[in-house]
Amino acid sequence: MNAYKTYITIEDPKQLVLSDLPFKAGQRVEVIILTDENQRVTLAEELKKLFKEIQGIHADNPLTDEEIAAEIEAYRQGE
């Protein structure tokens, strides 16, 4: 299956107009519509959820300044 990708802006939510397509008259095609906004919103929500989870882990087991300094030093030494 060949793929053709284009971006358009919806002007009328009741119809979608595609023009200048590289297909022959009568050729059968599959149409999938994806919105950028929903993907961004979904990713942002997942990221917020991950941040809250990470913050919760830290709240249950906080690191001391000494532990943080030791981890930084170990990283710098390649450990």
mmCIF file of the N, C-alpha and C atoms, coordinates in Angstrom:
data_MODEL
# 
_entry.id   MODEL 
# 
loop_
_atom_site.group_PDB 
_atom_site.id 
_atom_site.type_symbol 
_atom_site.label_atom_id 
_atom_site.label_alt_id 
_atom_site.label_comp_id 
_atom_site.label_asym_id 
_atom_site.label_entity_id 
_atom_site.label_seq_id 
_atom_site.pdbx_PDB_ins_code 
_atom_site.Cartn_x 
_atom_site.Cartn_y 
_atom_site.Cartn_z 
_atom_site.occupancy 
_atom_site.B_iso_or_equiv 
_atom_site.pdbx_formal_charge 
_atom_site.auth_seq_id 
_atom_site.auth_comp_id 
_atom_site.auth_asym_id 
_atom_site.auth_atom_id 
_atom_site.pdbx_PDB_model_num 
ATOM 1   N N  . MET A 1 1  ? 0.846   -1.173 0.000   1.00 0.00 ? 1  MET A N  1 
ATOM 2   C CA . MET A 1 1  ? 0.000   0.000  0.000   1.00 0.00 ? 1  MET A CA 1 
ATOM 3   C C  . MET A 1 1  ? 0.894   1.240  0.000   1.00 0.00 ? 1  MET A C  1 
ATOM 4   N N  . ASN A 1 2  ? 0.636   2.154  -0.885  1.00 0.00 ? 2  ASN A N  1 
ATOM 5   C CA . ASN A 1 2  ? 1.351   3.425  -0.929  1.00 0.00 ? 2  ASN A CA 1 
ATOM 6   C C  . ASN A 1 2  ? 0.692   4.403  0.039   1.00 0.00 ? 2  ASN A C  1 
ATOM 7   N N  . ALA A 1 3  ? 1.484   5.299  0.602   1.00 0.00 ? 3  ALA A N  1 
ATOM 8   C CA . ALA A 1 3  ? 0.950   6.291  1.531   1.00 0.00 ? 3  ALA A CA 1 
ATOM 9   C C  . ALA A 1 3  ? 1.111   7.686  0.948   1.00 0.00 ? 3  ALA A C  1 
ATOM 10  N N  . TYR A 1 4  ? 0.136   8.514  1.201   1.00 0.00 ? 4  TYR A N  1 
ATOM 11  C CA . TYR A 1 4  ? 0.172   9.919  0.804   1.00 0.00 ? 4  TYR A CA 1 
ATOM 12  C C  . TYR A 1 4  ? -0.237  10.719 2.029   1.00 0.00 ? 4  TYR A C  1 
ATOM 13  N N  . LYS A 1 5  ? 0.592   11.641 2.439   1.00 0.00 ? 5  LYS A N  1 
ATOM 14  C CA . LYS A 1 5  ? 0.324   12.412 3.647   1.00 0.00 ? 5  LYS A CA 1 
ATOM 15  C C  . LYS A 1 5  ? 0.221   13.888 3.296   1.00 0.00 ? 5  LYS A C  1 
ATOM 16  N N  . THR A 1 6  ? -0.796  14.543 3.835   1.00 0.00 ? 6  THR A N  1 
ATOM 17  C CA . THR A 1 6  ? -0.967  15.975 3.638   1.00 0.00 ? 6  THR A CA 1 
ATOM 18  C C  . THR A 1 6  ? -1.584  16.565 4.898   1.00 0.00 ? 6  THR A C  1 
ATOM 19  N N  . TYR A 1 7  ? -1.424  17.838 5.076   1.00 0.00 ? 7  TYR A N  1 
ATOM 20  C CA . TYR A 1 7  ? -2.012  18.529 6.220   1.00 0.00 ? 7  TYR A CA 1 
ATOM 21  C C  . TYR A 1 7  ? -2.988  19.573 5.704   1.00 0.00 ? 7  TYR A C  1 
ATOM 22  N N  . ILE A 1 8  ? -4.146  19.625 6.329   1.00 0.00 ? 8  ILE A N  1 
ATOM 23  C CA . ILE A 1 8  ? -5.143  20.620 5.957   1.00 0.00 ? 8  ILE A CA 1 
ATOM 24  C C  . ILE A 1 8  ? -5.738  21.208 7.230   1.00 0.00 ? 8  ILE A C  1 
ATOM 25  N N  . THR A 1 9  ? -6.391  22.328 7.076   1.00 0.00 ? 9  THR A N  1 
ATOM 26  C CA . THR A 1 9  ? -7.118  22.944 8.180   1.00 0.00 ? 9  THR A CA 1 
ATOM 27  C C  . THR A 1 9  ? -8.601  22.828 7.880   1.00 0.00 ? 9  THR A C  1 
ATOM 28  N N  . ILE A 1 10 ? -9.348  22.328 8.833   1.00 0.00 ? 10 ILE A N  1 
ATOM 29  C CA . ILE A 1 10 ? -10.786 22.156 8.653   1.00 0.00 ? 10 ILE A CA 1 
ATOM 30  C C  . ILE A 1 10 ? -11.457 23.528 8.648   1.00 0.00 ? 10 ILE A C  1 
ATOM 31  N N  . GLU A 1 11 ? -12.167 23.816 7.581   1.00 0.00 ? 11 GLU A N  1 
ATOM 32  C CA . GLU A 1 11 ? -12.895 25.081 7.474   1.00 0.00 ? 11 GLU A CA 1 
ATOM 33  C C  . GLU A 1 11 ? -14.367 24.887 7.807   1.00 0.00 ? 11 GLU A C  1 
ATOM 34  N N  . ASP A 1 12 ? -14.902 23.732 7.459   1.00 0.00 ? 12 ASP A N  1 
ATOM 35  C CA . ASP A 1 12 ? -16.296 23.404 7.738   1.00 0.00 ? 12 ASP A CA 1 
ATOM 36  C C  . ASP A 1 12 ? -16.303 22.023 8.390   1.00 0.00 ? 12 ASP A C  1 
ATOM 37  N N  . PRO A 1 13 ? -16.697 21.912 9.660   1.00 0.00 ? 13 PRO A N  1 
ATOM 38  C CA . PRO A 1 13 ? -16.640 20.615 10.330  1.00 0.00 ? 13 PRO A CA 1 
ATOM 39  C C  . PRO A 1 13 ? -17.599 19.564 9.767   1.00 0.00 ? 13 PRO A C  1 
ATOM 40  N N  . LYS A 1 14 ? -18.448 19.957 8.832   1.00 0.00 ? 14 LYS A N  1 
ATOM 41  C CA . LYS A 1 14 ? -19.375 19.006 8.218   1.00 0.00 ? 14 LYS A CA 1 
ATOM 42  C C  . LYS A 1 14 ? -18.792 18.322 6.996   1.00 0.00 ? 14 LYS A C  1 
ATOM 43  N N  . GLN A 1 15 ? -17.661 18.825 6.504   1.00 0.00 ? 15 GLN A N  1 
ATOM 44  C CA . GLN A 1 15 ? -17.069 18.198 5.322   1.00 0.00 ? 15 GLN A CA 1 
ATOM 45  C C  . GLN A 1 15 ? -15.560 18.378 5.306   1.00 0.00 ? 15 GLN A C  1 
ATOM 46  N N  . LEU A 1 16 ? -14.908 17.481 4.626   1.00 0.00 ? 16 LEU A N  1 
ATOM 47  C CA . LEU A 1 16 ? -13.461 17.504 4.452   1.00 0.00 ? 16 LEU A CA 1 
ATOM 48  C C  . LEU A 1 16 ? -13.186 17.512 2.953   1.00 0.00 ? 16 LEU A C  1 
ATOM 49  N N  . VAL A 1 17 ? -12.451 18.508 2.489   1.00 0.00 ? 17 VAL A N  1 
ATOM 50  C CA . VAL A 1 17 ? -12.170 18.631 1.062   1.00 0.00 ? 17 VAL A CA 1 
ATOM 51  C C  . VAL A 1 17 ? -10.692 18.368 0.825   1.00 0.00 ? 17 VAL A C  1 
ATOM 52  N N  . LEU A 1 18 ? -10.409 17.371 0.005   1.00 0.00 ? 18 LEU A N  1 
ATOM 53  C CA . LEU A 1 18 ? -9.043  17.056 -0.404  1.00 0.00 ? 18 LEU A CA 1 
ATOM 54  C C  . LEU A 1 18 ? -8.942  17.331 -1.895  1.00 0.00 ? 18 LEU A C  1 
ATOM 55  N N  . SER A 1 19 ? -7.920  18.050 -2.288  1.00 0.00 ? 19 SER A N  1 
ATOM 56  C CA . SER A 1 19 ? -7.781  18.359 -3.710  1.00 0.00 ? 19 SER A CA 1 
ATOM 57  C C  . SER A 1 19 ? -6.360  18.088 -4.170  1.00 0.00 ? 19 SER A C  1 
ATOM 58  N N  . ASP A 1 20 ? -6.196  17.987 -5.483  1.00 0.00 ? 20 ASP A N  1 
ATOM 59  C CA . ASP A 1 20 ? -4.889  17.729 -6.106  1.00 0.00 ? 20 ASP A CA 1 
ATOM 60  C C  . ASP A 1 20 ? -4.232  16.461 -5.563  1.00 0.00 ? 20 ASP A C  1 
ATOM 61  N N  . LEU A 1 21 ? -5.020  15.411 -5.481  1.00 0.00 ? 21 LEU A N  1 
ATOM 62  C CA . LEU A 1 21 ? -4.503  14.139 -4.965  1.00 0.00 ? 21 LEU A CA 1 
ATOM 63  C C  . LEU A 1 21 ? -3.798  13.359 -6.069  1.00 0.00 ? 21 LEU A C  1 
ATOM 64  N N  . PRO A 1 22 ? -2.781  12.590 -5.718  1.00 0.00 ? 22 PRO A N  1 
ATOM 65  C CA . PRO A 1 22 ? -2.015  11.847 -6.720  1.00 0.00 ? 22 PRO A CA 1 
ATOM 66  C C  . PRO A 1 22 ? -2.611  10.475 -7.038  1.00 0.00 ? 22 PRO A C  1 
ATOM 67  N N  . PHE A 1 23 ? -3.936  10.397 -7.154  1.00 0.00 ? 23 PHE A N  1 
ATOM 68  C CA . PHE A 1 23 ? -4.591  9.119  -7.418  1.00 0.00 ? 23 PHE A CA 1 
ATOM 69  C C  . PHE A 1 23 ? -5.413  9.209  -8.698  1.00 0.00 ? 23 PHE A C  1 
ATOM 70  N N  . LYS A 1 24 ? -5.701  8.034  -9.248  1.00 0.00 ? 24 LYS A N  1 
ATOM 71  C CA . LYS A 1 24 ? -6.496  7.962  -10.474 1.00 0.00 ? 24 LYS A CA 1 
ATOM 72  C C  . LYS A 1 24 ? -7.977  7.926  -10.126 1.00 0.00 ? 24 LYS A C  1 
ATOM 73  N N  . ALA A 1 25 ? -8.796  8.400  -11.031 1.00 0.00 ? 25 ALA A N  1 
ATOM 74  C CA . ALA A 1 25 ? -10.244 8.325  -10.850 1.00 0.00 ? 25 ALA A CA 1 
ATOM 75  C C  . ALA A 1 25 ? -10.648 6.867  -10.700 1.00 0.00 ? 25 ALA A C  1 
ATOM 76  N N  . GLY A 1 26 ? -11.477 6.567  -9.739  1.00 0.00 ? 26 GLY A N  1 
ATOM 77  C CA . GLY A 1 26 ? -11.939 5.210  -9.509  1.00 0.00 ? 26 GLY A CA 1 
ATOM 78  C C  . GLY A 1 26 ? -11.024 4.386  -8.615  1.00 0.00 ? 26 GLY A C  1 
ATOM 79  N N  . GLN A 1 27 ? -9.857  4.892  -8.307  1.00 0.00 ? 27 GLN A N  1 
ATOM 80  C CA . GLN A 1 27 ? -8.921  4.153  -7.452  1.00 0.00 ? 27 GLN A CA 1 
ATOM 81  C C  . GLN A 1 27 ? -9.451  4.148  -6.018  1.00 0.00 ? 27 GLN A C  1 
ATOM 82  N N  . ARG A 1 28 ? -9.424  2.972  -5.401  1.00 0.00 ? 28 ARG A N  1 
ATOM 83  C CA . ARG A 1 28 ? -9.903  2.827  -4.026  1.00 0.00 ? 28 ARG A CA 1 
ATOM 84  C C  . ARG A 1 28 ? -8.781  3.223  -3.063  1.00 0.00 ? 28 ARG A C  1 
ATOM 85  N N  . VAL A 1 29 ? -9.109  4.057  -2.061  1.00 0.00 ? 29 VAL A N  1 
ATOM 86  C CA . VAL A 1 29 ? -8.133  4.503  -1.066  1.00 0.00 ? 29 VAL A CA 1 
ATOM 87  C C  . VAL A 1 29 ? -8.731  4.345  0.334   1.00 0.00 ? 29 VAL A C  1 
ATOM 88  N N  . GLU A 1 30 ? -7.867  4.231  1.296   1.00 0.00 ? 30 GLU A N  1 
ATOM 89  C CA . GLU A 1 30 ? -8.277  4.197  2.701   1.00 0.00 ? 30 GLU A CA 1 
ATOM 90  C C  . GLU A 1 30 ? -7.979  5.572  3.295   1.00 0.00 ? 30 GLU A C  1 
ATOM 91  N N  . VAL A 1 31 ? -8.929  6.106  4.038   1.00 0.00 ? 31 VAL A N  1 
ATOM 92  C CA . VAL A 1 31 ? -8.758  7.430  4.626   1.00 0.00 ? 31 VAL A CA 1 
ATOM 93  C C  . VAL A 1 31 ? -8.744  7.300  6.147   1.00 0.00 ? 31 VAL A C  1 
ATOM 94  N N  . ILE A 1 32 ? -7.692  7.822  6.761   1.00 0.00 ? 32 ILE A N  1 
ATOM 95  C CA . ILE A 1 32 ? -7.572  7.862  8.216   1.00 0.00 ? 32 ILE A CA 1 
ATOM 96  C C  . ILE A 1 32 ? -7.349  9.321  8.596   1.00 0.00 ? 32 ILE A C  1 
ATOM 97  N N  . ILE A 1 33 ? -8.124  9.824  9.528   1.00 0.00 ? 33 ILE A N  1 
ATOM 98  C CA . ILE A 1 33 ? -7.996  11.224 9.927   1.00 0.00 ? 33 ILE A CA 1 
ATOM 99  C C  . ILE A 1 33 ? -7.439  11.281 11.347  1.00 0.00 ? 33 ILE A C  1 
ATOM 100 N N  . LEU A 1 34 ? -6.334  11.980 11.505  1.00 0.00 ? 34 LEU A N  1 
ATOM 101 C CA . LEU A 1 34 ? -5.702  12.168 12.809  1.00 0.00 ? 34 LEU A CA 1 
ATOM 102 C C  . LEU A 1 34 ? -5.634  13.658 13.101  1.00 0.00 ? 34 LEU A C  1 
ATOM 103 N N  . THR A 1 35 ? -5.864  14.035 14.334  1.00 0.00 ? 35 THR A N  1 
ATOM 104 C CA . THR A 1 35 ? -5.747  15.444 14.695  1.00 0.00 ? 35 THR A CA 1 
ATOM 105 C C  . THR A 1 35 ? -4.492  15.651 15.526  1.00 0.00 ? 35 THR A C  1 
ATOM 106 N N  . ASP A 1 36 ? -3.789  16.713 15.262  1.00 0.00 ? 36 ASP A N  1 
ATOM 107 C CA . ASP A 1 36 ? -2.579  17.030 16.017  1.00 0.00 ? 36 ASP A CA 1 
ATOM 108 C C  . ASP A 1 36 ? -2.901  17.421 17.447  1.00 0.00 ? 36 ASP A C  1 
ATOM 109 N N  . GLU A 1 37 ? -3.950  18.200 17.648  1.00 0.00 ? 37 GLU A N  1 
ATOM 110 C CA . GLU A 1 37 ? -4.275  18.701 18.972  1.00 0.00 ? 37 GLU A CA 1 
ATOM 111 C C  . GLU A 1 37 ? -4.520  17.574 19.957  1.00 0.00 ? 37 GLU A C  1 
ATOM 112 N N  . ASN A 1 38 ? -5.290  16.575 19.573  1.00 0.00 ? 38 ASN A N  1 
ATOM 113 C CA . ASN A 1 38 ? -5.591  15.490 20.497  1.00 0.00 ? 38 ASN A CA 1 
ATOM 114 C C  . ASN A 1 38 ? -4.334  14.733 20.878  1.00 0.00 ? 38 ASN A C  1 
ATOM 115 N N  . GLN A 1 39 ? -3.425  14.551 19.940  1.00 0.00 ? 39 GLN A N  1 
ATOM 116 C CA . GLN A 1 39 ? -2.185  13.858 20.262  1.00 0.00 ? 39 GLN A CA 1 
ATOM 117 C C  . GLN A 1 39 ? -1.378  14.674 21.255  1.00 0.00 ? 39 GLN A C  1 
ATOM 118 N N  . ARG A 1 40 ? -1.320  15.967 21.058  1.00 0.00 ? 40 ARG A N  1 
ATOM 119 C CA . ARG A 1 40 ? -0.579  16.833 21.977  1.00 0.00 ? 40 ARG A CA 1 
ATOM 120 C C  . ARG A 1 40 ? -1.216  16.831 23.355  1.00 0.00 ? 40 ARG A C  1 
ATOM 121 N N  . VAL A 1 41 ? -2.542  16.914 23.398  1.00 0.00 ? 41 VAL A N  1 
ATOM 122 C CA . VAL A 1 41 ? -3.245  16.919 24.677  1.00 0.00 ? 41 VAL A CA 1 
ATOM 123 C C  . VAL A 1 41 ? -3.020  15.601 25.396  1.00 0.00 ? 41 VAL A C  1 
ATOM 124 N N  . THR A 1 42 ? -3.128  14.499 24.672  1.00 0.00 ? 42 THR A N  1 
ATOM 125 C CA . THR A 1 42 ? -2.918  13.186 25.268  1.00 0.00 ? 42 THR A CA 1 
ATOM 126 C C  . THR A 1 42 ? -1.501  13.050 25.802  1.00 0.00 ? 42 THR A C  1 
ATOM 127 N N  . LEU A 1 43 ? -0.518  13.463 25.027  1.00 0.00 ? 43 LEU A N  1 
ATOM 128 C CA . LEU A 1 43 ? 0.867   13.394 25.488  1.00 0.00 ? 43 LEU A CA 1 
ATOM 129 C C  . LEU A 1 43 ? 1.088   14.278 26.705  1.00 0.00 ? 43 LEU A C  1 
ATOM 130 N N  . ALA A 1 44 ? 0.506   15.459 26.712  1.00 0.00 ? 44 ALA A N  1 
ATOM 131 C CA . ALA A 1 44 ? 0.649   16.362 27.857  1.00 0.00 ? 44 ALA A CA 1 
ATOM 132 C C  . ALA A 1 44 ? 0.025   15.752 29.106  1.00 0.00 ? 44 ALA A C  1 
ATOM 133 N N  . GLU A 1 45 ? -1.137  15.129 28.960  1.00 0.00 ? 45 GLU A N  1 
ATOM 134 C CA . GLU A 1 45 ? -1.789  14.490 30.104  1.00 0.00 ? 45 GLU A CA 1 
ATOM 135 C C  . GLU A 1 45 ? -0.954  13.324 30.627  1.00 0.00 ? 45 GLU A C  1 
ATOM 136 N N  . GLU A 1 46 ? -0.395  12.525 29.726  1.00 0.00 ? 46 GLU A N  1 
ATOM 137 C CA . GLU A 1 46 ? 0.449   11.410 30.143  1.00 0.00 ? 46 GLU A CA 1 
ATOM 138 C C  . GLU A 1 46 ? 1.703   11.909 30.853  1.00 0.00 ? 46 GLU A C  1 
ATOM 139 N N  . LEU A 1 47 ? 2.273   12.999 30.367  1.00 0.00 ? 47 LEU A N  1 
ATOM 140 C CA . LEU A 1 47 ? 3.464   13.566 30.987  1.00 0.00 ? 47 LEU A CA 1 
ATOM 141 C C  . LEU A 1 47 ? 3.150   14.107 32.381  1.00 0.00 ? 47 LEU A C  1 
ATOM 142 N N  . LYS A 1 48 ? 2.026   14.788 32.527  1.00 0.00 ? 48 LYS A N  1 
ATOM 143 C CA . LYS A 1 48 ? 1.617   15.283 33.848  1.00 0.00 ? 48 LYS A CA 1 
ATOM 144 C C  . LYS A 1 48 ? 1.422   14.123 34.820  1.00 0.00 ? 48 LYS A C  1 
ATOM 145 N N  . LYS A 1 49 ? 0.804   13.052 34.342  1.00 0.00 ? 49 LYS A N  1 
ATOM 146 C CA . LYS A 1 49 ? 0.585   11.871 35.177  1.00 0.00 ? 49 LYS A CA 1 
ATOM 147 C C  . LYS A 1 49 ? 1.921   11.270 35.608  1.00 0.00 ? 49 LYS A C  1 
ATOM 148 N N  . LEU A 1 50 ? 2.866   11.194 34.682  1.00 0.00 ? 50 LEU A N  1 
ATOM 149 C CA . LEU A 1 50 ? 4.193   10.668 34.992  1.00 0.00 ? 50 LEU A CA 1 
ATOM 150 C C  . LEU A 1 50 ? 4.898   11.546 36.020  1.00 0.00 ? 50 LEU A C  1 
ATOM 151 N N  . PHE A 1 51 ? 4.817   12.866 35.860  1.00 0.00 ? 51 PHE A N  1 
ATOM 152 C CA . PHE A 1 51 ? 5.438   13.786 36.821  1.00 0.00 ? 51 PHE A CA 1 
ATOM 153 C C  . PHE A 1 51 ? 4.861   13.592 38.220  1.00 0.00 ? 51 PHE A C  1 
ATOM 154 N N  . LYS A 1 52 ? 3.538   13.457 38.315  1.00 0.00 ? 52 LYS A N  1 
ATOM 155 C CA . LYS A 1 52 ? 2.908   13.246 39.621  1.00 0.00 ? 52 LYS A CA 1 
ATOM 156 C C  . LYS A 1 52 ? 3.373   11.932 40.240  1.00 0.00 ? 52 LYS A C  1 
ATOM 157 N N  . GLU A 1 53 ? 3.496   10.900 39.408  1.00 0.00 ? 53 GLU A N  1 
ATOM 158 C CA . GLU A 1 53 ? 3.962   9.600  39.895  1.00 0.00 ? 53 GLU A CA 1 
ATOM 159 C C  . GLU A 1 53 ? 5.391   9.712  40.425  1.00 0.00 ? 53 GLU A C  1 
ATOM 160 N N  . ILE A 1 54 ? 6.239   10.391 39.681  1.00 0.00 ? 54 ILE A N  1 
ATOM 161 C CA . ILE A 1 54 ? 7.635   10.562 40.101  1.00 0.00 ? 54 ILE A CA 1 
ATOM 162 C C  . ILE A 1 54 ? 7.705   11.379 41.386  1.00 0.00 ? 54 ILE A C  1 
ATOM 163 N N  . GLN A 1 55 ? 6.908   12.439 41.469  1.00 0.00 ? 55 GLN A N  1 
ATOM 164 C CA . GLN A 1 55 ? 6.892   13.255 42.680  1.00 0.00 ? 55 GLN A CA 1 
ATOM 165 C C  . GLN A 1 55 ? 6.400   12.445 43.876  1.00 0.00 ? 55 GLN A C  1 
ATOM 166 N N  . GLY A 1 56 ? 5.441   11.560 43.651  1.00 0.00 ? 56 GLY A N  1 
ATOM 167 C CA . GLY A 1 56 ? 4.940   10.703 44.720  1.00 0.00 ? 56 GLY A CA 1 
ATOM 168 C C  . GLY A 1 56 ? 6.007   9.751  45.223  1.00 0.00 ? 56 GLY A C  1 
ATOM 169 N N  . ILE A 1 57 ? 6.780   9.201  44.308  1.00 0.00 ? 57 ILE A N  1 
ATOM 170 C CA . ILE A 1 57 ? 7.876   8.300  44.699  1.00 0.00 ? 57 ILE A CA 1 
ATOM 171 C C  . ILE A 1 57 ? 8.885   9.061  45.538  1.00 0.00 ? 57 ILE A C  1 
ATOM 172 N N  . HIS A 1 58 ? 9.219   10.262 45.118  1.00 0.00 ? 58 HIS A N  1 
ATOM 173 C CA . HIS A 1 58 ? 10.186  11.077 45.857  1.00 0.00 ? 58 HIS A CA 1 
ATOM 174 C C  . HIS A 1 58 ? 9.637   11.460 47.233  1.00 0.00 ? 58 HIS A C  1 
ATOM 175 N N  . ALA A 1 59 ? 8.350   11.758 47.325  1.00 0.00 ? 59 ALA A N  1 
ATOM 176 C CA . ALA A 1 59 ? 7.754   12.148 48.603  1.00 0.00 ? 59 ALA A CA 1 
ATOM 177 C C  . ALA A 1 59 ? 7.800   11.000 49.602  1.00 0.00 ? 59 ALA A C  1 
ATOM 178 N N  . ASP A 1 60 ? 7.643   9.771  49.120  1.00 0.00 ? 60 ASP A N  1 
ATOM 179 C CA . ASP A 1 60 ? 7.674   8.601  49.996  1.00 0.00 ? 60 ASP A CA 1 
ATOM 180 C C  . ASP A 1 60 ? 9.085   8.234  50.426  1.00 0.00 ? 60 ASP A C  1 
ATOM 181 N N  . ASN A 1 61 ? 10.075  8.596  49.628  1.00 0.00 ? 61 ASN A N  1 
ATOM 182 C CA . ASN A 1 61 ? 11.461  8.217  49.908  1.00 0.00 ? 61 ASN A CA 1 
ATOM 183 C C  . ASN A 1 61 ? 12.393  9.348  49.462  1.00 0.00 ? 61 ASN A C  1 
ATOM 184 N N  . PRO A 1 62 ? 12.367  10.473 50.182  1.00 0.00 ? 62 PRO A N  1 
ATOM 185 C CA . PRO A 1 62 ? 13.180  11.613 49.744  1.00 0.00 ? 62 PRO A CA 1 
ATOM 186 C C  . PRO A 1 62 ? 14.676  11.341 49.867  1.00 0.00 ? 62 PRO A C  1 
ATOM 187 N N  . LEU A 1 63 ? 15.442  11.905 48.941  1.00 0.00 ? 63 LEU A N  1 
ATOM 188 C CA . LEU A 1 63 ? 16.896  11.778 48.974  1.00 0.00 ? 63 LEU A CA 1 
ATOM 189 C C  . LEU A 1 63 ? 17.482  12.921 49.798  1.00 0.00 ? 63 LEU A C  1 
ATOM 190 N N  . THR A 1 64 ? 18.535  12.617 50.516  1.00 0.00 ? 64 THR A N  1 
ATOM 191 C CA . THR A 1 64 ? 19.238  13.666 51.250  1.00 0.00 ? 64 THR A CA 1 
ATOM 192 C C  . THR A 1 64 ? 20.181  14.384 50.295  1.00 0.00 ? 64 THR A C  1 
ATOM 193 N N  . ASP A 1 65 ? 20.648  15.547 50.705  1.00 0.00 ? 65 ASP A N  1 
ATOM 194 C CA . ASP A 1 65 ? 21.611  16.285 49.890  1.00 0.00 ? 65 ASP A CA 1 
ATOM 195 C C  . ASP A 1 65 ? 22.878  15.465 49.681  1.00 0.00 ? 65 ASP A C  1 
ATOM 196 N N  . GLU A 1 66 ? 23.261  14.702 50.700  1.00 0.00 ? 66 GLU A N  1 
ATOM 197 C CA . GLU A 1 66 ? 24.462  13.876 50.591  1.00 0.00 ? 66 GLU A CA 1 
ATOM 198 C C  . GLU A 1 66 ? 24.275  12.766 49.552  1.00 0.00 ? 66 GLU A C  1 
ATOM 199 N N  . GLU A 1 67 ? 23.093  12.156 49.519  1.00 0.00 ? 67 GLU A N  1 
ATOM 200 C CA . GLU A 1 67 ? 22.821  11.104 48.535  1.00 0.00 ? 67 GLU A CA 1 
ATOM 201 C C  . GLU A 1 67 ? 22.816  11.676 47.114  1.00 0.00 ? 67 GLU A C  1 
ATOM 202 N N  . ILE A 1 68 ? 22.252  12.846 46.965  1.00 0.00 ? 68 ILE A N  1 
ATOM 203 C CA . ILE A 1 68 ? 22.231  13.492 45.648  1.00 0.00 ? 68 ILE A CA 1 
ATOM 204 C C  . ILE A 1 68 ? 23.651  13.801 45.202  1.00 0.00 ? 68 ILE A C  1 
ATOM 205 N N  . ALA A 1 69 ? 24.462  14.360 46.107  1.00 0.00 ? 69 ALA A N  1 
ATOM 206 C CA . ALA A 1 69 ? 25.853  14.685 45.780  1.00 0.00 ? 69 ALA A CA 1 
ATOM 207 C C  . ALA A 1 69 ? 26.628  13.425 45.416  1.00 0.00 ? 69 ALA A C  1 
ATOM 208 N N  . ALA A 1 70 ? 26.382  12.328 46.133  1.00 0.00 ? 70 ALA A N  1 
ATOM 209 C CA . ALA A 1 70 ? 27.068  11.063 45.844  1.00 0.00 ? 70 ALA A CA 1 
ATOM 210 C C  . ALA A 1 70 ? 26.669  10.532 44.470  1.00 0.00 ? 70 ALA A C  1 
ATOM 211 N N  . GLU A 1 71 ? 25.386  10.638 44.108  1.00 0.00 ? 71 GLU A N  1 
ATOM 212 C CA . GLU A 1 71 ? 24.938  10.181 42.790  1.00 0.00 ? 71 GLU A CA 1 
ATOM 213 C C  . GLU A 1 71 ? 25.555  11.023 41.674  1.00 0.00 ? 71 GLU A C  1 
ATOM 214 N N  . ILE A 1 72 ? 25.637  12.327 41.893  1.00 0.00 ? 72 ILE A N  1 
ATOM 215 C CA . ILE A 1 72 ? 26.245  13.206 40.893  1.00 0.00 ? 72 ILE A CA 1 
ATOM 216 C C  . ILE A 1 72 ? 27.713  12.859 40.709  1.00 0.00 ? 72 ILE A C  1 
ATOM 217 N N  . GLU A 1 73 ? 28.411  12.655 41.803  1.00 0.00 ? 73 GLU A N  1 
ATOM 218 C CA . GLU A 1 73 ? 29.837  12.320 41.726  1.00 0.00 ? 73 GLU A CA 1 
ATOM 219 C C  . GLU A 1 73 ? 30.041  10.975 41.035  1.00 0.00 ? 73 GLU A C  1 
ATOM 220 N N  . ALA A 1 74 ? 29.210  9.990  41.350  1.00 0.00 ? 74 ALA A N  1 
ATOM 221 C CA . ALA A 1 74 ? 29.314  8.678  40.709  1.00 0.00 ? 74 ALA A CA 1 
ATOM 222 C C  . ALA A 1 74 ? 29.071  8.800  39.205  1.00 0.00 ? 74 ALA A C  1 
ATOM 223 N N  . TYR A 1 75 ? 28.104  9.610  38.814  1.00 0.00 ? 75 TYR A N  1 
ATOM 224 C CA . TYR A 1 75 ? 27.816  9.821  37.399  1.00 0.00 ? 75 TYR A CA 1 
ATOM 225 C C  . TYR A 1 75 ? 29.010  10.458 36.696  1.00 0.00 ? 75 TYR A C  1 
ATOM 226 N N  . ARG A 1 76 ? 29.592  11.445 37.342  1.00 0.00 ? 76 ARG A N  1 
ATOM 227 C CA . ARG A 1 76 ? 30.740  12.133 36.747  1.00 0.00 ? 76 ARG A CA 1 
ATOM 228 C C  . ARG A 1 76 ? 31.937  11.209 36.584  1.00 0.00 ? 76 ARG A C  1 
ATOM 229 N N  . GLN A 1 77 ? 32.039  10.230 37.459  1.00 0.00 ? 77 GLN A N  1 
ATOM 230 C CA . GLN A 1 77 ? 33.162  9.288  37.382  1.00 0.00 ? 77 GLN A CA 1 
ATOM 231 C C  . GLN A 1 77 ? 32.850  8.096  36.483  1.00 0.00 ? 77 GLN A C  1 
ATOM 232 N N  . GLY A 1 78 ? 31.656  8.098  35.918  1.00 0.00 ? 78 GLY A N  1 
ATOM 233 C CA . GLY A 1 78 ? 31.292  7.035  34.977  1.00 0.00 ? 78 GLY A CA 1 
ATOM 234 C C  . GLY A 1 78 ? 30.811  5.763  35.641  1.00 0.00 ? 78 GLY A C  1 
ATOM 235 N N  . GLU A 1 79 ? 30.398  5.840  36.868  1.00 0.00 ? 79 GLU A N  1 
ATOM 236 C CA . GLU A 1 79 ? 29.911  4.643  37.591  1.00 0.00 ? 79 GLU A CA 1 
ATOM 237 C C  . GLU A 1 79 ? 28.438  4.426  37.359  1.00 0.00 ? 79 GLU A C  1 
# 
